[in-house]
């Protein structure tokens, strides 16, 4: 992989954000199964971890998958 993907693997979700993020600002995500968390990466490169079982998180991941499939 690229250097960018290697640094992401070392980053783990410790603190989970409770606020809902704007889906328009998100470019990708990474699942963290051990923490039951999802790390979203914003357009600015900021990594934000949220609980994976929130409804908006599931929706955001679905939207990103659909965008990825259409590219």
PyMOL commands that set and color helices and strands:
alter all, ss='L'
color gray80, all
select helices_A, chain A and resi 3-10+23-25+33-35+55-70
alter helices_A, ss='H'
color red, helices_A
select strands_A, chain A and resi 26-32+37-42+47-51
alter strands_A, ss='S'
color yellow, strands_A
deselect
rebuild
show_as cartoon
